[in-house]
Amino acid sequence: PKWYYDHYNWLTGHKGHITAIVEVGAYLGGLTAVLAQTAALNGMTLFVVDLNLSYLLFTAERLRQISEDAFKHTVFFHGTFEQFSDQHKELLN
């Protein structure tokens, strides 16, 4: 979809100013794949936060099969955004 490309273009346009991307709610990993590949191409890290462990594991495996490089630039976090933000305050400043 077009908005996938909008995300890609915006993030690529801000290369050097953004070091991390946080996606909350992976579902089946469609947007995650785009964001992870964008992160890998631009020297960023993607953090994927999901409360549903099944979706998180599905997304991780899907991404690993799509691109090992993008997978290496991705950190998966099982829990809520509040829990994530408590543990990664430095990313949110």
C-alpha positions as MATLAB code, in Angstrom:
seq = 'PKWYYDHYNWLTGHKGHITAIVEVGAYLGGLTAVLAQTAALNGMTLFVVDLNLSYLLFTAERLRQISEDAFKHTVFFHGTFEQFSDQHKELLN';
ca = [
       0.000    0.000    0.000;
       0.973    3.595   -0.591;
       1.360    4.402    3.093;
       4.124    1.777    3.362;
       6.072    3.876    0.868;
       5.158    7.029    2.763;
       6.774    5.527    5.875;
       9.833    4.467    3.887;
      10.242    7.864    2.231;
       9.778    9.824    5.456;
      12.241    7.689    7.405;
      14.803    7.709    4.608;
      14.445   11.485    4.344;
      15.318   11.794    8.040;
      18.353    9.503    7.899;
      20.985   10.704   10.337;
      18.390   12.283   12.609;
      16.610    9.071   13.564;
      18.411    6.085   15.057;
      15.433    4.004   16.180;
      11.929    3.192   15.012;
       9.301    1.812   17.412;
       6.381   -0.155   16.011;
       3.615   -0.973   18.481;
       1.449   -3.907   17.404;
       3.014   -6.116   14.763;
      -0.046   -8.187   13.835;
       1.239  -10.329   10.923;
       4.339   -8.293   10.147;
       3.537   -6.554    6.857;
       4.557   -3.087    7.975;
       7.274   -4.598   10.167;
       8.985   -5.982    7.053;
       8.993   -2.545    5.410;
      10.188   -0.781    8.564;
      12.905   -3.368    9.254;
      14.286   -3.168    5.739;
      14.200    0.623    5.958;
      16.047    0.453    9.274;
      18.684   -1.876    7.838;
      19.276    0.332    4.783;
      19.591    3.489    6.883;
      21.579    2.271    9.897;
      18.605    2.364   12.265;
      17.185   -0.147   14.733;
      13.546   -1.219   14.660;
      11.893   -2.101   17.962;
       8.712   -4.156   17.597;
       6.442   -4.118   20.652;
       3.499   -6.486   20.928;
       1.446   -7.874   23.788;
       0.402  -10.890   21.717;
       3.280  -13.370   21.773;
       1.872  -15.385   18.853;
       1.855  -12.341   16.568;
       5.301  -11.312   17.741;
       6.785  -14.755   17.049;
       5.008  -15.011   13.685;
       6.344  -11.598   12.698;
       9.871  -12.468   13.803;
       9.900  -15.649   11.735;
       8.346  -13.902    8.744;
      10.991  -11.199    8.879;
      13.819  -13.702    9.293;
      12.650  -15.466    6.127;
      12.353  -12.217    4.171;
      15.696  -10.646    5.105;
      18.361  -11.795    7.522;
      19.903   -8.305    7.444;
      16.612   -6.617    8.331;
      16.085   -9.228   11.065;
      19.468   -8.298   12.582;
      18.355   -4.643   12.807;
      15.185   -5.570   14.700;
      14.562   -6.036   18.411;
      11.353   -7.808   19.466;
       9.736   -6.893   22.789;
       6.891   -8.885   24.311;
       4.776   -6.589   26.473;
       2.961   -3.282   26.478;
       4.271    0.013   25.187;
       4.325    1.261   28.773;
       6.586   -1.635   29.785;
       8.787   -1.020   26.759;
       9.047    2.710   27.441;
       9.940    2.061   31.098;
      12.872   -0.099   29.955;
      13.953    2.109   27.012;
      13.509    5.682   28.214;
      16.602    6.787   26.292;
      14.858    6.094   22.978;
      11.901    8.301   23.788;
      13.771   11.515   24.577;
];
